[in-house]
Amino acid sequence: MPSRKELANAVRVLAMDAVQKAKSGHPGAAMGMADLAEVLWNDFMTHNPANPRWPNRDRFVLSNGHASILLYAVLHLSGYDLGLEELKNFRRLDSLTPGHPEYGITPGVETTTGPLGQGFANAVGMALGEKLLAAEFNREKFNLVDHYTYCIVGDGCLMEGISHEAASLAGLLRLGKLITLWDNNGISIDGPVKGWFADNTLQRFEAYGWQVEEVDGHDPEAVKKALAKARKAKDCPSLISCKTCIACYAPTKEGSASSHGAPLGEEEIEGARRKMGWKYPPFEIPSEIRVGWDARLAGQQAEKKWNKLLENYKLKFPEAGRAYEDRLSGELPPHWREQALELARLAQEGKPEAAGEQSLRSFSRSLLRGLGESLPALIGGSADLTDSVGAKWEGAREITPESSGGNYIHYGVREFAMGAIMNGLSLHGGFIPYAGTFMVFADYAKNALRLSALMGRQVIWVLTHDSIGVGEDGPTHQPVEQLCSLRSIPGLQVWRPCDAVETAAAWINAVRASARPSCIVLPRQNVPGQDRRRAVLSEAKQVDEPSPIEKIILTVRRGGYILRECKKGEPELILLSSGSEVSLAMAAAELLEARDVQVRVVSMPCAEIFDEQEVSWRAAVLPSNVRRRIAVEASMGDWWRKYVGLDGAVVGMRGFGKSAPMNVLYKYYGFTVENVVKVAERMLGCKEKDKEKEKDA
Amino acid sequence: MPSRKELANAVRVLAMDAVQKAKSGHPGAAMGMADLAEVLWNDFMTHNPANPRWPNRDRFVLSNGHASILLYAVLHLSGYDLGLEELKNFRRLDSLTPGHPEYGITPGVETTTGPLGQGFANAVGMALGEKLLAAEFNREKFNLVDHYTYCIVGDGCLMEGISHEAASLAGLLRLGKLITLWDNNGISIDGPVKGWFADNTLQRFEAYGWQVEEVDGHDPEAVKKALAKARKAKDCPSLISCKTCIACYAPTKEGSASSHGAPLGEEEIEGARRKMGWKYPPFEIPSEIRVGWDARLAGQQAEKKWNKLLENYKLKFPEAGRAYEDRLSGELPPHWREQALELARLAQEGKPEAAGEQSLRSFSRSLLRGLGESLPALIGGSADLTDSVGAKWEGAREITPESSGGNYIHYGVREFAMGAIMNGLSLHGGFIPYAGTFMVFADYAKNALRLSALMGRQVIWVLTHDSIGVGEDGPTHQPVEQLCSLRSIPGLQVWRPCDAVETAAAWINAVRASARPSCIVLPRQNVPGQDRRRAVLSEAKQVDEPSPIEKIILTVRRGGYILRECKKGEPELILLSSGSEVSLAMAAAELLEARDVQVRVVSMPCAEIFDEQEVSWRAAVLPSNVRRRIAVEASMGDWWRKYVGLDGAVVGMRGFGKSAPMNVLYKYYGFTVENVVKVAERMLGCKEKDKEKEKDA
């Protein structure tokens, strides 16, 4: 039987060889972590390589994702469907082994990592997910949900601010089954970290309520003991500082930053092989070492045992069993259509065409009640703005240090961790996370939103206070460029509804979008309900006999539609708008119509979805020959050029806002019916000139 | 003489009354902090209300900026040019008292705060600035630079990740003159913080190497003692936890979150007045209390004394005296024009029209050497990517825990704090901060960039690895939407140069832009130097007899210009591009020209600056009648619609990238000369059809 060291060396040589072959990558960290990874995977990880989606597997997150080759080597050796060819294709186009671990590409990769610190926060989300599902579904003698979440972090992860936010919450929420190993190699890209990272990290984590321990990361027995101790600490997460040496065994680059982000070179690799006593050529792993790593049989047995448990559980607790399977399936409940309709009807209550001002924030909260009751997977929260954003519905149960279950998280003032923890909850399975904050503070979480989109995870952000409508709090709190910034994230759908009906449609789309994140962007101020009697409704292919409100919702769900068609013929002018400015466009249209101008109003609550519609829909809403187009949105205006072109105009923001009452600001920045009409008239003046020209010709 | 309590109560009533009058604001925190603010301002702060720009004043940062009314009250009472009328106009349009403190609006406000945690990091930057200037200019018996930086933080600031990053660095760098008071009131917007914030914060800060202390924040003597102790700790920053009660004295709202973000109401205010024993009507402060707060005489004397010190310093150390005054003036050195020319010439070395591949990252570093030598205000750094981004030039002196001076900061993997600390250095005066990281990680620091722009501070980001050109590291490290996101921040100039010449122009503009932040966005890959023999050069109004390279630089500095004019007449097609894709556009133009198409190539290194040019320049570069326009940029393409309109085309990204070698990716995503030509031909096909139509008509 091979020694532990030999098992670990298999990882080291694969790491060196794959990086060398790819001519790029990060060999040093993988070589330094080989020993601790070997102990973790061979002595502790419960997983089934044949089924990377087994719900009760232990989760493993490599937060220092640049060491991806460590993870690929371990997945390969333990028996995942990740052949040697893939290691040889490390970092090649469409290989299963991209430069950083990417969720959805490689079997066994639980999350996309690389942007430092976020993997750690994902792991906190996964451990929280496990704890919540366990509280909900476990019964005496039936620990249906019962797994650990292991995470490796590097120095960089611990320097990042998100490590503070996530560790603080993990300690508070007593996530006892979260075990983090710190690859404490004392080296980062700029060199020995002592010049820029001198925290007493163990003391810091103690301050969060973690159990801490320090070991020699190259001593398998010490690592094993520490892991065993961490597993016993049921009431608090654990941090194990593993003192390691980067590029361990590299003859000249061991312990040096030069081994961090580049191939070691043939000679150095040769020397390392000699130092290890490794006699095999590149990419050759002797069979006894393969046997030592092979986790397939144990994994199969573990899953089999659990399947048996699940079967018995379902017999004994049929309702809970069904509920559990429904939760994991990720499918919407069968009564979803009725539920969605109910929400839509709620939106129409009181005849919106006649209705007065609506608070979309409180309407969104009432929708959440409906959703929360029918969708147990929904798990809410807020970064300390629960009431302001309407994130918590009556009946939502708070998750506290004392409680073990619940579906509402007080994330505290921790936007970035909130985003990354939501990603972790979603990745764990069984949850549709949503959370709210002020829109301007989406900035703090930007890269977590990006990773939701990159991973195609269903995470819903409720972003309120979405413009200068914030008023007195001033420019620090008034988004002006955030819409543009969010809309530019590929795959993210950004909904900015104009009234209750569109808010319902936005939530329905967000809940149906099972493989992409959504933002629901709402104003602070109240808005009027819109009159849709002149809206052009979509043919409702998906539904046999849609009710009137269902037709409206299906129309809104196309992302952009004709909210008010002109009286006759082709429009001479199209007003485009979103959110709280739609009412300005509608009122301006009315005034212009009174002057005999044929005006169409297009409401564009979600441009990304509109852009995904078939060409005929888009052309019908925005006919290419109608070039007199004016966009109205209280946001940086350039973004709208994609719809209004060079001949159109934008009534938008040109800079930061100011601190003043909302109504004063709307006037100050030209968001008035009068100004929209003025801009239109100026544009239509061109029209008069055109006519004159035609006459002259 | 009024008691300390009475002095503090003046702040409380002003806070209650101003918020009530404004019908919005945050009275609770201001009332809770009144006692500690009173001690700090009346017993410790050295400042001169008549001259808020006195260089040696103590700095004060209110990181929990929502309590702005506290700061306004204190500034008003201590004698700043902030009349009672302004307190009455709290949160009104163009008042001096916006909802959150805004730098540049209110005398005595040192930084814009509100986005939590950032003020604290600004304070770290200010304290670092003080330490560095002191090390550079102080002489025995001449402590020319010698002031404290005081900061108040709330629970929210301490929950934010940036508090970790900034506190860790402050501890490491032993910023002994940074003193932070924590308004430890145990309440945040969602209620008592114990449900979401249970850190042992003092232990955490000890782990960073801070001196910590806890006191009753309503006991002036205890606060005074703690502040005195903190001032004595010269070798480490101090955190004083001040236990306070939010809305102290409010009869029913004391200690409750309901006092956080809304006026207390007339009745509650009346009750508070009674509890305090305050007998005066709203906005009336009796004269003996005014006398107790008045800091004008002491301030005048303090500055006078320092002015005398400066005079003597200049006599004794004339060179250092001049250097000090130059540093504070913020003006560019007189030989700047020569220096800039030198940089430009450097860019042309080896005749760029014939030159091969250029690494803009290493060229940028060579520019930095030139700049660093002539501009002592320049202070660099990187978030642990020093070599990768070319942030450190030879001769830059590292700032370490042991050193007291230097001009290069290893920020560690702390992008957000890096941004906010740069803001603090800039606000302190005497520094032009720049720092580098990978472009995708600008996401982590987004809101600090935003605040640089909002405050109009000169902060320069070197953002490298700017597209899928990152290659093997994959989509986590490849920016696709970041250009759009950065370009949408008002006031920020985003430079994406195509070669060494444009890189020189970008740096020259960034250094000259004394009141706005800049990004210099550079590729990972090498790029060819561009041939400018067919460029249309700007009339050089600013300079009498410009040299050829000077004319080129002046042209580039217009942000967008004709890099290659068509052979004859009006262009039939305009290719627009930036950065690493400009060479594709140039090569495509050459091929198209060979087929007799009149093509113009517009290089657009900085759209923001181009948009600020006079209309004649913009119209000359992009004539409105030429609608066949193709933009080429390896970034999300919609942004370019503002220049190419509805009739143009964009060769851009449509989603995230992939992990593969750079050349493979450029081909995969259509960034090839062939593809640009193909898109052009398709567009010109329309032209053929146009001609046919004309014939038919």
Interface residues (C-beta under 8 A of the other chain):
Chain A: A22 S24 G25 G65 H66 R91 R92 L93 D94 S95 P98 G99 H100 E102 T112 T113 G114 P115 L116 D155 G156 C157 M159 E160 G161 I162 S163 H164 E165 S168 L169 G171 L172 S188 I189 D190 V193 G195 W196 F197 A198 D199 N200 T201 Q203 R204 E206 A207 Y208 G209 S382 D384 L385 T386 D387 S388 E398 T400 P401 H410 Y411 G412 V413 R414 F416 A417 V440 F441 D443 Y444 K446 N447 R450 L451 A453 L454 G471 E472 D473 G474 P475 T476 H477 V480 E481 C484 S485 S488 I489 P490 G491 S624 R627 M636 D638 W639 R641 K642 G645 L646 D647 M653 R654 G655 F656 K658 S659 A660 P661 V664 L665 Y668
Chain B: A22 S24 G25 G65 H66 R91 R92 L93 D94 S95 P98 G99 H100 E102 T112 T113 G114 P115 L116 G117 D155 G156 C157 M159 E160 G161 I162 S163 H164 E165 S168 L169 G171 L172 S188 I189 D190 V193 G195 W196 F197 A198 D199 N200 T201 Q203 R204 E206 A207 Y208 G209 G261 S382 D384 L385 T386 D387 S388 E398 T400 P401 H410 Y411 G412 V413 R414 F416 A417 V440 F441 D443 Y444 K446 N447 R450 L451 A453 L454 G471 E472 D473 G474 P475 T476 H477 V480 E481 C484 S485 S488 I489 P490 G491 S624 R627 M636 D638 W639 R641 K642 G645 L646 D647 M653 R654 G655 F656 K658 S659 A660 P661 V664 L665 Y668
